Every structure is written in C-alpha cells, then in structure tokens.
Amino acid sequence: MRGTTGGGSKTTETALAALMKRSCALAQGEGVTVYTIGAMPSVHTRWRDALVKCSGAPDTADADREAFFFHAADSAALDRAFRAIARRVLIFRRVS
C-alpha cells in the first residue's frame, strides 16, 4: 500500500481502511448503490480489492461488483468514469 497513498504511516492506512469499510457497510445498509473509482496511476491490489468489495448494490453478487468499480489512471479516464456512472444513474422521465 505504501507509495499509493502518499507515503502515509501504517496507522493512517489502517484508519483509512477501517473508515472505508464502515462507510461502505453503512451505505449498503441503507440500500445505496456504490460506485468506486481508483483515481491514481496505480492502485495497490489491497486498495483495489477493497474498492471493488465496496462497490455495487446491497444485493450485488461478489462476482458482479467489478462492474461498479472504475480505475482512472489520468484525468481523461476519470472523466470517462464519471460519465459512465452518470449514464447508469440518470433516469429520464417523460412529463406530460
């Protein structure tokens, strides 16, 4: 994990991981569909796995959670990720 989180201490990384785990559990407990983005050139495997595990709806099968995770190595990829998420969550309704 070092090198991908700005060189933070192990204590900081552990606290961040615990906060992310609690946040994901709370969101999924409320029925929220979570999209995650690894917005850095290289995402350490442990963080990537945690982001994928957090992703999806509460009833999303573990094997399908990858579809809710995006890796954005640069600003163009980040833009594409946000656009893809927007297309998935926007619902247009016809008003008569």
ZINORGI-V902277 format. One record per residue. N is the residue number from 0. RES is the residue in one small letter. SS is DSSP state (2 for helix, 1 for strand, 0 for the rest). PHI is phi as a letter, one per 20 degrees, with the letter a starting at -180 (* if undefined). D_FIRST is the distance of its C-alpha to the first C-alpha in whole Angstrom. Layout:
n: [N	N]
res: [RES	RES]
ss: [SS	SS]
phi: [PHI	PHI]
d_first: [D_FIRST	D_FIRST]
//
This chain:
n: [0	1	2	3	4	5	6	7	8	9	10	11	12	13	14	15	16	17	18	19	20	21	22	23	24	25	26	27	28	29	30	31	32	33	34	35	36	37	38	39	40	41	42	43	44	45	46	47	48	49	50	51	52	53	54	55	56	57	58	59	60	61	62	63	64	65	66	67	68	69	70	71	72	73	74	75	76	77	78	79	80	81	82	83	84	85	86	87	88	89	90	91	92	93	94	95]
res: [m	r	g	t	t	g	g	g	s	k	t	t	e	t	a	l	a	a	l	m	k	r	s	c	a	l	a	q	g	e	g	v	t	v	y	t	i	g	a	m	p	s	v	h	t	r	w	r	d	a	l	v	k	c	s	g	a	p	d	t	a	d	a	d	r	e	a	f	f	f	h	a	a	d	s	a	a	l	d	r	a	f	r	a	i	a	r	r	v	l	i	f	r	r	v	s]
ss: [0	0	0	0	0	0	0	0	0	2	2	2	2	2	2	2	2	2	2	2	2	2	2	2	2	2	2	2	2	0	0	0	0	1	0	1	1	1	0	0	0	0	0	0	2	2	2	2	2	2	2	2	2	2	0	1	0	0	0	0	0	2	2	2	2	2	2	2	1	1	1	0	0	0	2	2	2	2	2	2	2	2	2	2	2	2	2	2	2	0	0	0	0	0	0	0]
phi: [*	g	n	d	d	n	m	f	f	f	f	f	f	f	f	f	f	f	f	f	f	f	f	f	f	f	f	f	f	e	n	e	e	d	d	c	c	e	e	a	g	c	d	g	g	f	f	f	g	f	f	f	f	f	f	o	e	g	e	f	f	g	f	d	f	g	f	d	d	c	d	c	f	b	f	f	f	f	f	f	f	f	f	f	f	g	f	f	e	f	c	e	c	e	d	d]
d_first: [0	4	6	6	7	10	9	9	10	9	12	11	8	10	13	12	11	14	16	15	16	19	20	20	22	24	25	25	28	30	30	28	26	23	21	18	16	13	15	13	13	10	9	6	8	7	7	10	12	12	13	16	17	18	20	23	26	27	29	27	26	23	24	25	22	20	23	22	18	18	16	17	16	19	22	24	22	21	25	25	23	25	28	27	26	30	32	31	31	34	37	41	44	47	49	53]
//
